[in-house]
Each structure stands twice: as C-alpha cells, then as structure tokens.
Amino acid sequence: MPWFIKTESFTKETLKLLPAQREEFISKHKDWVVNLKKLGKAISSGYLVNENKIPGGGGLLIVEAENFSAAKFLIEQDPMIVYGLVNWEMHQWIPVIGEFPTD
C-alpha cells in the first residue's frame, strides 16, 4: 500500500493560544493517532525540532492508505485539522531507495 505524508504548522491564531490550551488539542491529536494504531493502521506522528532540539518546525504524520483519497479522508479527521489549528499539506511518498519501518 502507498505511504502518505502530512506536514503541518500552527496557524497564527494557534500560536496566540496559551501553551496549556495548545496542549489540550495536541492531546486530542495524540489520542486520535493512538486509536488508529490500536485499529491496526500503520501511522506515525511527531514534531520537528531545530539543531538545538527546540520545537517550532511544525509536525509530520506518515500513514499508509489504499490511495490518495483514503489518506486525505483519514487525515482530515485529525483534531488539529478539525479544529483549524494548523496549515497543512499532504503528499504521497514514493520510496526509491531503502525501506520504511512500520514499527
């Protein structure tokens, strides 16, 4: 099955939220990913940091799906998107060299 990658960054409005408010939504996102993994979905999610390991580079989600439409439908259920907290893009990833571990 093909792999899809979603990249995201907080909207300007999200950056204005207090850290505790952002964490509430991030927790919902994490719960969503954990539930998908429990259902057997091949998915990984995390955030990006700079060379000093300081967050702010956005987020990355990798998921296996039947096709582009199925991946987009699934990703649109992400609470970060449902609540309009991120700007995001999704692309299919076509590996050329190497292998991608699925856990």
C-alpha positions in Angstrom: 0.0 0.0 0.0 1.2 3.5 -0.6 2.5 5.9 2.0 1.4 9.5 2.6 3.0 12.3 4.4 1.2 15.2 6.0 3.3 18.3 7.0 1.8 21.0 9.2 2.5 24.2 11.0 0.4 26.1 13.6 -1.8 28.9 12.3 -1.1 32.4 13.6 -4.2 32.1 15.8 -3.0 28.8 17.3 0.4 30.4 18.2 -1.6 33.0 20.2 -3.1 30.3 22.4 -1.6 29.7 25.8 0.6 26.6 26.0 -2.0 24.8 28.1 -4.7 25.5 25.5 -2.4 24.2 22.7 -1.6 21.1 24.8 -5.3 20.3 25.1 -5.6 20.0 21.3 -2.3 18.2 21.0 -3.5 15.6 23.5 -6.6 15.1 21.3 -4.3 14.6 18.3 -2.2 12.1 20.2 -5.3 10.1 21.3 -6.5 10.1 17.7 -3.2 8.6 16.5 -3.1 6.0 19.3 -6.7 4.9 18.5 -5.7 4.5 14.8 -2.7 2.4 15.8 -5.0 0.2 18.0 -7.2 -0.3 15.0 -4.1 -1.6 13.1 -3.4 1.5 11.0 0.3 2.0 10.1 0.8 5.6 11.2 3.5 7.6 12.9 3.3 11.2 14.1 5.7 13.7 15.7 7.0 17.2 15.6 10.1 18.8 14.1 12.9 20.5 16.1 16.0 22.5 15.1 19.6 21.6 15.7 19.2 22.6 19.4 16.1 20.4 19.7 13.8 23.4 20.0 10.3 22.8 18.6 8.8 25.1 16.1 9.4 23.4 12.8 5.9 22.0 12.6 4.6 18.5 12.6 4.9 15.4 10.4 2.5 12.5 10.1 3.2 9.4 8.0 0.4 7.0 7.2 -0.3 4.0 4.9 -3.5 4.1 3.0 -5.2 2.5 -0.1 -5.0 5.7 -2.2 -4.7 9.4 -2.0 -8.4 9.9 -1.4 -8.5 7.5 1.5 -5.4 9.1 3.1 -6.9 12.6 2.7 -10.2 11.5 4.3 -8.3 9.9 7.2 -6.0 12.9 7.7 -8.9 15.3 7.6 -10.2 13.6 10.8 -7.1 14.8 12.7 -8.3 17.0 15.5 -5.6 19.5 14.6 -7.3 19.9 11.3 -10.9 19.6 12.5 -10.3 22.5 14.9 -8.4 24.6 12.3 -5.2 24.8 14.3 -2.8 24.0 11.5 -1.9 24.8 7.9 -1.2 21.5 6.3 -0.3 19.7 3.1 -0.4 16.1 2.2 1.7 14.2 -0.4 2.1 10.6 -1.4 5.6 9.4 -0.7 7.2 7.1 -3.3 10.3 5.5 -1.8 13.1 4.9 -4.3 15.9 3.6 -2.2 15.7 2.0 1.2 12.9 0.7 3.3 10.4 2.3 5.7 10.0 0.5 9.0 6.4 0.1 10.2 7.3 -0.4 13.8 
